Amino acid sequence: MLDYKKDRIAWLYIAIPLFLLSVFTFYPLIKTVLISFFSTYNSLTDDFGGFFDTMAYQAVLQDPLFIGALWNTLVLVVVSVFFSTVLAIFIAVALNSIKPLQKVFQTIFFIPYVTNTLAIGMVFSVMFAHPPVAGIMPEGLINTIFGTTIDWIGINAPYERWMFVVLIYNIWNALPFKILVFIGGLQSISKQYYDAAKIDSTPQGRVFRKITVPLLSPLISYIIITSLIGSFKAYESVLSVVGGTGRNLDRSRWTAVAYVYDKIGIAGLDYNQVSYYSRGAAAAVILFIIILFFTVVNLYVSKKRVHY
């Protein structure tokens, strides 16, 4: 009888989160999938129309804007996740080996994590600004320091330059949380492993490769999965850094999420008689499938590479 009462209380605690998940996660997800298969969906009247087809997917996959947005997203994912994870490991190892003022340095590195993303992005846009706007905005800090007049993020800036700035921002912005996680992992590793390595006079590089990295591998796997998901959803960082006047993002600088936001904000049908909203839903589903694929691959690799 006592166990039955405990079960009822447990289900009561679970019921509220399940209800919220059903309303704000599962229902929108299922409806998005349905909308993507009804190419004449009317977002104003919530009318699905009378067709169950894949025209929205065909329109999205044949749209050069979506292909370009997906490419921008993949560049952000591959480069920023790799470099931010590697840098975070090295910084965490360095911070963990420093005893004086260790907590102070940890706090300094963690500050960006609790700072608004858009605000930091706007600071980056000012740092790389060019040319100066008389009476409003001076020459960017980077150009001032190096005595250059490079257009980094302007509307006419080459792809390589503005993407370079966005990557720097994404890597820098991703470091605090990863560093904090890795420091926690390092502090949980038993000192016996390092003491044994000292007795054997093992070089520091070999200790890092054979002890530190393998014992951190569960956290590395977790960080990579969460970073992949977060990077695939990148939008605010690109908008705030290279959004341009009025924070409007040029189409050549769209990410996959920016493409979705653009399409669901337009009512009516396109020239192919496909609802813009259906195209946005189809793009969202495609992005979901891509994220799921990378997550499954990472989990499969983790089974072979992660040491618990």
N, C-alpha and C positions, 0 to 999 in steps of 0.2 A: 504493500500500500504506500509506503514511504517512497519507494522508487517510482511509483506511478505519479505521485505528486511532484517529484523532482522532474520527471519527464514533462509534465504539464507546464511547469515553470520555465523549463528550458525552451519548449516550443513557443511559449509566450514571448520570451526574449528574442527568439529567432524570427517570429512572425512580423515584427515591425520592420527589421531590415529587409526581409523578403518582400514585404509589401512595397517598400520604397524602391527596391531593385526592380520589381515588376512594373511599377508605374514609370520610373525614370530611366530604366535601362532596357529591360526585355521588350516592353511594348514598343518604344521608339525603334529598337533594332529590327523587330519583326515587321513593323509598318514600313520602315525604310526599304527593306528587301522587297516587300509587296509593291511599293510605289515604283521601284526600279523596273519591275516587270509590266507595269501599265504605262505605256508611253504617252498616253493622252491624259494623264492625271492632272486635275485642276486643283491647284493649291489654294485658290480662293474659296471654292465651294466644297473642298475635300471630296471631290467626285473622282472615282478611279477610272471612269469611262468603261468601255466594253471590250478592251483588248488585253490579252495576256501574251506579251511578246518580249523579244530581246532587242527591240529597236533602240532603246535608250543606251544599252551597252554598246551596240554597234556605233552609235553616234559618238559616244565618249571615246572609244578606242580608235576611231578614225579622226578625232579632233587633234590637230597639231598642238593646240594650247594645252590639252591634257597631257599629251606625251612630253611636252616641254616642262610642264609643272611636275610631272612624275620624275623626270630626269633631275630637276633641281632638288627634289626631295631625296632621291637616292644619293646624290652627291653629299648632301648634308648628313644623311644617315651614316654612310660608309666612313667619311672622313672624320666627322665630329665624334662619333662613338668610339672609333679606334684611338684617336689621339687623346681624347679626354680621359678615357679609361687608363691608357698607359701612363699619362702624366699623373693622374690621380694616385696610381699605385706608387710611383717613385716619390711623389710629394708626401704621401702617407708614411712611407718607410722612413723618409728623412725626418718628418715631424715626430715619429715615434721614437727615433733615436736621440732626439734633442730633449734634454731634461729641463734646463733652465727655460722659463717662460713658455713651456709647452702649451699650456692652456690658453695663453694669450695668442699665440700663433694660430691655434685651432680656431679660436673665436674670430680672428681676422679673416682666415680663409673661409669661414662659414657665413660671414656677413652678406655676401652677394646672394646667398640662397634665400634670405628673408627679405630681399629687396625686390620691388616690383619689376617684372620683366620688361614692360614697356618703358619704364623710367630709365633702366640701364641701357636699353636699346637706343633711346633718344640721346643719351650721353655719348654712346659710340658714334651716332650719326653726326653729332657736333664735333667730336674728335677728328673724324675723317672728312669734315665738310670742306668743300671747295666749289666755286671761288667764294671769297668773303662777300657778305651782303652789307653794304654801307649802312652803318648805324643800327644794324640788327644783329648780325652774326659775324664774328671775325673769321679769319682763315683758320681752318681746322688745326688742332693741336699737333697732329702728326706732321702736316706740311710745315708748320711753324718750326718744329724741332729740327727737322731734317732740311729745311730750306728748299722745299720742293713746291711745285704747283700741280700736283697730280689730282685728277678728278677720280676719286675713289668710288663714290656712291651716287654721283649725279645721274640724271636721266640718260646722259650720253656716255656714261662710264662703261668700259668694256666688261663683258661677262666675267672674266677672270678676276678683275679688281673688286667688283662689288660682292662676288661670291667669296673672295678671300676675306673681306671684312666680316661678312656674315658667319663664316666658319670660325674666325677668331672669336667672335662674340659667343657663338654656340659652345665652343670648347671651353672658353673661360667661364661661361655661365653654368656649365655642367659640372665643373670641378668641385665646388663646395660639398654637395651632397655625397659624391663619390668618395672624396677624401675622408669625410666623417665616417662613412660605412667601412672603408678599408682600415682606418685607424682602430675602430672597434674590433674588426677582425684580427688585426695584428696583436692587439692587447689580450685577445683570448687564446692566442697560440702559446702552448706550454713552453716555458723557458728551457726545458730539458733538451729539446731538439737543438737549440742554439748552443747550450753548454757542451753537448756532445760534439758539435761541429768545431767548437773552440779547442777541445781536447785533441781533435784530429788535425788541427791547424788548417781547416778548410778555408779556402779563399772566399772573400765576401760575395764575389759574383756567383760562385757555385752555391753558396748558402741561399742566396736570393732565388736562384733558378730551381734548386732541388728541395728547399724547405718552405720558403716564404710563399712563392707562387702556387705550388701544389696545395698548401694548406689554406690559401686564400681562394682557391678555385671555386668553391660553392658561392662565395660572395661575388667573384668575378662573373660567374654565370648569371647571377641575379641582376647585377648591374648592367650587363650587356642586354638582357631581355628588356628590362625597364627602359634602358636608354634607346633601344631600337624603337619601342612603342612611342616614346616621347618624341623622338626625332622625326618619325613618320608623320606625327601630328603637328610638326612645326608650322607656325604661321605668324604668331605675334612677334617673334624675334626678327623675321625677315621684314615684316611690316614696319617695325619700329626703327630698324637700322637703315633700310634702303627704301622706305615707303615713299619718299619724295614729298613735294608740297602737299599739304593737307592730308598727309599720311596715306595717299592713294598709291596702291602697289601696281607698278607697271606689269602688263600681262607677261612679259618675258621673264619676270622675276616671281611669278606665281609658284607656290607649292601646291601639292595635291589638295590640301585643305582649303587653300585660297580659291582653287577652282570650284570646289564644292560650295563654299560660301557664296561665290559669285552666282552660280546657277540657281541655288535655292532662293535667291533674292529677286529673281525675275519671274514674273507671271506670264502665262501664255505659252504658245508653241513656237518652235524655231522653224527654219525654212524646210526642214525635213518632216514637219508636222509631229515633232517629238516635244513633249513638255520639258521646259528647262528644269523644272523641279525633278522630273524623272531622271534627267541627265545627271543632276546633282546627286540624287539618291544612288544611281548606278555607279558614279565615281566613288561615292563613299563606300559602297559594297566592295568595289574592286580594291580600294585601299585597305579595307578590313581583311580581305583575302590575302593580300600581300603581307600585311603585318602577321597574320596567322601563320603563313608559310615560313617566314623568317623565325618566328617564335618556335615552331615545331622543329625546324632544322637545328636551332640552337639547343633545344632540349635534347634532341637526339645526340648531338655532339657532346653535350654535357654528360650524358650517361657513360661515355667512353673516356672523357678527359677530366671530369670532376672527381676529386678525392674527398670522401667524407670520413 
